[in-house]
Amino acid sequence: MAINRRDFLKFSAGTGLMLTAGATPGRAATVPQLPKDAVGILYDATLCIGCKSCMVNCKIANSEPGGALYHKETAGMIPYEYPAGDKIYDAPERLSDKTLCVIKAYKGGEKAAAGEKDGPAFSFIKQHCLHCIEPACVSVCPVAALQKNKDTGIVTYNKNKCFGCRYCQVACPFGIPMYEFEKASPSVVKCQLCNHRYAQGKYSACCEFCPTGASIFGKVTDLRAEAKRRLALKPGDSYAYPVKRVDGTERTEQVVASYVNHVYGLEEAGGTQYLFLAGVNFDKLGFNPRITNQVYPDFTWSYVSHVPALIGTLLVVGTATRLVTQKLEKKKNDAGKGDAS
Amino acid sequence: MESKVVGSNDNLLSGVTRRDFMKFCTAVAATMGLPLSAVPQIAEAVTAAKRPPVIWLSGQECTGCVESLLRTGHPDIVTLIFDLISLEYSETLNVGSGHQAEAFRAQSIEENKGKFILVVDGAIPVKDKGVYCMVAGKPVLDILLETAPLAAAVIAIGSCAAWGGVAAASPNPTGATPVHEILKGKGIPVVNIPGCPPNPYNFLSTVIHYLTFKKLPALDDKGRPKFAYSRLIHENCERRPHFDAGRFAEEFGDAGHRQGFCLYKLGCKGPETYNNCSTLPFNDTPGCWPVATGSPCFGCSEEKVGFNSPLFSKAKVVFPTPPAQHTDAVPEKGGGAKGFAYGVAGAAIGAAVVALAKRDGKED
């Protein structure tokens, strides 16, 4: 027998430790805690004019060193969706490995065409990473390539750690992380809230270049207060909407449109740092109605928490079975040899 | 048709070939969106023996509206005032002056009661009984109130006459008032041709519509002819594709500005201004309107926009209609399955046809 008694006992003690570790009582339902300097974006669809300025400048800003689209090999190049086509008219249709931010449109249904009162006939929606307070992608990443910054709460990606399992793509309820399938050594691509620009004293490009104040950047606590203030406004009144930054001085006087009385992102998926206001129902804007207020890592915790115990048990049971069968086999062989001689 | 035009106008249309004349009539019809069949009717109307009398009054104005009219190509001002209309009185274009001109105006109004077209450019000051704009020792307010009830139609040309314009800009010290407000409640139809200056063809087309059909063109709720003012400049703007693709000039003279990107962020008021500048070139010269030259539209022809909102403030986009290439927020489902079903059905039919053909072949 290859294993002596001493080694076997050592091994058994080890697995026993693992089992007890795995058997710690299951995590209680998390109350999401906003990081102290959490930053985010407030997107107000009633102000958006669909000009795509955010998309264009997102691409430019993230192609700079440190940006989410920057690669050493293609430094200085902007990854257009159609590299062979007309670069002046790049029109991404959805999020991709070359597009971190996309404007989509709700073009009204038959009801709106028939003139029925069904809210505004048109609305835009800006799609990019929501920077969940308890991000599912971070919870499933086996190598901690995706991490949530403890101060700003930005969900960042480290391509040197990533080994390409793409669990994050499956885990994200909003379908945000994208993968460079066409590359030999691909990375996951997602909005990192332009965190490379903070060192330069700048902030998210989509907010900096938004002409109407539809996207504004700021501390999540300020953004939440601003969103609630807007919901309390009376439609038809005038309000000085902040532009670019919630704490900035730039303002634009606009007539208040009627809002759907809901701030998306306040509680959805346990709360996100990207908040939405809109004039039409959020289901119509492409938000999956199956996304609840459940904290997503909690959603899988009841299963994931058992994984170490399961692996430990399998190891012990398997080893024990192997040892027993090995012994039995040896006995049988010895007996067989004895018979033959 | 041919004989009519040539026969009745040997003396009037001297120097104008029939071909040029018909070209002009077609262009007028096109401006108003009329069918080609209206061209002969227009030709007949503008060559009628008695040219319609027009009296042109000026209030607080800069003569820009007249100046732009002087530079039209089809018809040019000579053809207009000598062949098409009979310009009885205009302070800028009168040959006579002083008492002679004033006497002729009174005489013409008397002779053409209920038949003449009254054109007004410039706002009318009403403060202090209108003493801030006097013509021949009389407030222009009084002249307008005397003349307008006798006119067949009143055309307010330019933003000053239509909305008050630059004269009515805050603090409006002279109480400058648009023409339609002064004539409100008097039952006199007023056509507004706003703009600073308006495209002269919008004015000419309105006049010729009146001559041809003996009625004013369809007007919107602000009294503007629908053929010219029913669409936003933004809708047909030559720079609109840049707007839809998110490419903007961020400041004057930057790379985007030099490449002809959208001027919205520089304060272009195209998205809230109803006019046809983007489709009908000024004075037959394409590329000579503000947006084409790289200067944002300042909404000169829109009430409460031009001369009211700051020049470089961002416009409120009136209808932010998503262009076709914006992806749907909720993609349509089932399209793929449908396509697949059609494919399967097609393949089945194809297989059946092939099988039948084979069987037929064997039978032969």
Boltz contact constraints between the chains, C-beta under 6 A:
constraints:
  - contact:
      token1: [A, 49]
      token2: [B, 317]
      max_distance: 6.0
  - contact:
      token1: [A, 49]
      token2: [B, 320]
      max_distance: 6.0
  - contact:
      token1: [A, 50]
      token2: [B, 320]
      max_distance: 6.0
  - contact:
      token1: [A, 50]
      token2: [B, 322]
      max_distance: 6.0
  - contact:
      token1: [A, 51]
      token2: [B, 243]
      max_distance: 6.0
  - contact:
      token1: [A, 51]
      token2: [B, 246]
      max_distance: 6.0
  - contact:
      token1: [A, 52]
      token2: [B, 246]
      max_distance: 6.0
  - contact:
      token1: [A, 53]
      token2: [B, 246]
      max_distance: 6.0
  - contact:
      token1: [A, 53]
      token2: [B, 248]
      max_distance: 6.0
  - contact:
      token1: [A, 55]
      token2: [B, 246]
      max_distance: 6.0
  - contact:
      token1: [A, 56]
      token2: [B, 246]
      max_distance: 6.0
  - contact:
      token1: [A, 89]
      token2: [B, 245]
      max_distance: 6.0
  - contact:
      token1: [A, 91]
      token2: [B, 325]
      max_distance: 6.0
  - contact:
      token1: [A, 93]
      token2: [B, 327]
      max_distance: 6.0
  - contact:
      token1: [A, 104]
      token2: [B, 327]
      max_distance: 6.0
  - contact:
      token1: [A, 104]
      token2: [B, 329]
      max_distance: 6.0
  - contact:
      token1: [A, 105]
      token2: [B, 322]
      max_distance: 6.0
  - contact:
      token1: [A, 105]
      token2: [B, 326]
      max_distance: 6.0
  - contact:
      token1: [A, 106]
      token2: [B, 329]
      max_distance: 6.0
  - contact:
      token1: [A, 107]
      token2: [B, 322]
      max_distance: 6.0
  - contact:
      token1: [A, 122]
      token2: [B, 321]
      max_distance: 6.0
  - contact:
      token1: [A, 122]
      token2: [B, 322]
      max_distance: 6.0
  - contact:
      token1: [A, 125]
      token2: [B, 329]
      max_distance: 6.0
  - contact:
      token1: [A, 211]
      token2: [B, 265]
      max_distance: 6.0
  - contact:
      token1: [A, 211]
      token2: [B, 314]
      max_distance: 6.0
  - contact:
      token1: [A, 285]
      token2: [B, 329]
      max_distance: 6.0
  - contact:
      token1: [A, 286]
      token2: [B, 329]
      max_distance: 6.0
  - contact:
      token1: [A, 286]
      token2: [B, 330]
      max_distance: 6.0
